[in-house]
Amino acid sequence: MVAEEERLYEELRRLGQRLHIPISETFWELEVKDGSGKVVQRLRQRSHSWVRNAYNMMFCYLAGKDLSNGSFGASYLSLKETGGAVRYGGSPVCLRSDSSVDSTSMGYRGPAGNDAYGILVGSGTNPEDFESHALHVKIANGTGAGQLTYVQSEAHAISWNPGTLTMKNDLARFFNNNSGADVSVNEVALALRGYGPGGSVPYHYMSARDLLVATVTVPDTGQLKVTYTVQLGYPA
């Protein structure tokens, strides 16, 4: 089944390049090390879980349209914050020309100790849902029971594969466990920090949430590394 699915993805990528239709591919990988630095668990799979926020952001930029409706859901062009508020009107979500998304002030690169945006992890087990706007049960930053210390997101790692005409971006973040016990991770997410619409301060929007195929256990004094890879095939 996995081999057949990969064959279909490869066919889709090639068709997208041939027909000049942008086809993105996303992967995530989790790697766990114990306190001695030994790798004790690793998971990697395709992400299928861009949520409505991501689709609405993409449509706004491709169509040149503001987010223009106060409701959230099918047929509505709006965004829902991780806190639940719906944002719309006057503009799409923007990343500001005076704020670099290669820094940690905007976009997907969360700063140290910040569990509001960037790569986030959780312990919830709810099924993946296109309407999701937040993790089911977010694991908070800290050293208390069930918590992990969020390290600053790594710099973007951009690469180009001339053989497949593919641009790729790897974004990684480390999480340290100083809680005194094991911490279980069942879900991962990407949350964007961006401006507007309808406000002059940055908001946080989850654009992808993935339920792991198996629980990842981060041992006490251990470390988790989560990597999201987003790639796009360009026309031949």
N, C-alpha and C positions, 0 to 999 in steps of 0.2 A: 504493500500500500504506500509506504513512504517513497519507494523508488518510482512508482507510478505518479505520485504527486509531484515529485521533483522533475520528472519528465514533462509534466504539464506546465510547471512554472517556467522551465527552460523554453518550452514552445511559446508560452505567453510573452516572455521577454523578447524573443526573436521576432515575433509578430509585431510587437509594439515598436521595435526599431525599424522594421520593414515598412509599417504603415504610418510611421511618425506619430504614434500615440504614446505619451509618456507613461511608462509602467514602472512604479517604484517597488522595491523589495526591501523588507525589513527583517532583521534577525536579532535575537537576544542571546546572550551567553552569561551564565552564572558560574563562578569558580569560587570554591571555599577552601581556605587554608586553615590548618589548626595553629595552635600557639607556637609551634616550632617551624612553621612555614611550609609544611607538607600539604600538598593538594589532596583533599579527602573527598571532594565531590565536584562534579562538573556537569552542567546541563547546557545544551544549545539547541535551538529550534527556530523555525520561522515565526515571526509575529504576524498574526492575522487580525490584529485587534485595534486598528485605528478606529476611534469612536467618532460620534457625530461632530464634536468640536473640530476635529481635524478636517473632516469633509467640508464643513462650512467655511473654515479658514481657506482651504484650497479653492473652493468655488468663488469666494469673494475676490481672490487675487486673479484667478483665471478669467472671471467674468467682469472684473472691474466694478464690483457692487458693494455698497455698504451693508453692514449687518442691520437689518431693518424691521425686525419684529420682536415684540416683547414676550412672545411665547417660545417655548423650547420643545422641539420634537419634529416629527415628520412634516415637511413642507415649510417649516419656519427657518428663517435665516438669522440665527442668533448664536451666542455662546453661553455656556454655563460654567461659572467659576467652580473651583474645587470646594468652595464654601457653600455653593448652591444658588447664588444670585445669578440671574440672567442678565446679560449685557447685550445692548443693541443700540443702533442709531448713530448717524453722523459720520461714521467711518468704519473700516474693517478693524480687526485687531492690528496694531502696528508695533514695530520693534524700535522705532525712533532712530532717526538718522544720526543723532548725537550719542547713541548708546550702542556699543559693539556687542554683537552676540557671540563673539569669540572671547569676550570677557565673562565675568560671572554676574554682571549687573542686569542682564537681559537674556532672554532665550532659554536654552536648556542646560546651561552650566550653573548648577547650584553651588553656592559658596560653602565653606566649612561650617558645620553646625546647623545648616539650614535644611529643614525637611518640608519646605513649602513648594519648591520647584526643582527642576532638574530630574535626574533619575531617582525615583522613590520606590520603596519596598513596603510590603504589607504582609500580614498574617492571615487575611481573610480568604475564604474559599468559595465565595459566590461565583457562579458561572460568568463567563465573559458576556458583556451586554453592550450593544452599540450605543445605548443611551447613557452609559456610565459617564460620570463627570468627576469621580474621585475614587481612590482605592476603597475597597470594602472595609478593611481594618488597617489603617496606616501604622507602620512601626515608627514610633517617634524617635527623634534624636535625643540621645542621652546615655547614661550609664545605669539607669534603674532597671528593674525587672522587665524583661521583654523589649528592651530598647537597644538600639544600635547607634554608634557615633557616626554621623554623616561626614565624610571627608569631602573636601572641595573636588568638584568634577574635574576630570582630566581635560587637557586641551583637545580640541577637535583634531582627529587624525584623518586628513583627506588624501585619497589616492585615486589614480586613474589607471584603468586597465585597457591599453590600446587593443588588446585581442578581442575584448567583448564590448568595447566602447562604453564602459561603465564607470561612472563617478561614484565613489564610496566615501562615507563618513562614519568613522568609529567614535563613539562617545562613551566614556567609561567613568565609573565612580566606585570608590571603595567605602566599605562600611566595617567598622571595628566593633567587636563585641567585648565590652568591659562590664557586662551586667552581672557577672557571677554565675550565670547558668546558660544553657543552650538557648538559642533564639531560632524559631521556625519561620521561614519565609515561604509564602505560597503565591504571591502576586507581585508583579513589578509594573511600573508605569513611567511614562514621560509626561512631565508637566511643564508648560511654557510660562515664562514671565513676560508679559507684554502690556502695552498701554491700550486703554479704551476697549470698545467705544463707551461713550457716556461717562467719562471720568478723566481726571488729570493725574491719577496715581496708577501704578502698575497693578495688574490683576494676575491671577494664576489660573491657567486653563489646562486640564489634563487632555492630552491628545491621543494617548494610547494606554491601554491596560491589558496585561497578559496574565492569565492564570497559568501557573507552572504545571508541567506534566507530572511533577513529583515534588513533594516538600523538600526544601533545601534547609539543612540544619547547620547553623553557624555555631560552633562550639565556643564556650567561654574562652576568652583571650584569642579567639580566632578572627579571621577576616574574610569578608565577602567582597568579590569584585563583580559588578554588573556592567555588561557592555551592550549597548544598542548599536546596531549597524544599519544605516539607511543608505540604499544605493539606487541609482537611476540609470537605465540604459538610454544612450543617445542614438539618434537616427544614424544609420549607416550611410 
